[in-house]
């Protein structure tokens, strides 16, 4: 069984930029340590990616904080995290969940059975969205989330997302 790690949106804007939090900053080192326990070839990373017109999008109208605009400093992955990732394993996603990631991991699972672990930001938006997409696409695959390597928009919404994922048979302990 091949174990893969999905690192969700560990970008400057979510860590210490326009949407950064102290909780997000606190998980950087644990995420890096977790990445060190995986083969580089088994690590996949998502990158929230918006255009200059972000505020005109449906998401931008509900969350009017410009963030992760492609090519900006805030869009970049944390440099220590990026150092552990093969460029071909970085997936830009225009919204919360990534269909591209789901399809890629489905193909990998067909070649060799996978176990999938997710870490990153934000537990209550992009981590939960990707976890549920992956579980829906591969219901027999063990999917885990490490709560100590995730942070939500708030501590209470982090806990709510963990409960949601747990109820959908994603392991959260």
Secondary structure, 3 states (H helix, E strand, C coil): CEEEEEEECCEHHHHCCCCCCHHHHHCHHHHHHHHHCCCHHHEEEEEECECCCHHHCHHHHHCCCCCCECCCHHHCECHHHHCCCCHHHEEEECCCCCHHHHHHHHHHHHHCCEEEEEEEECHHHHHHHHHHHHHHHCCCCEEEEEEEEEECCCHHHHHHHHHHHHHCCCECC
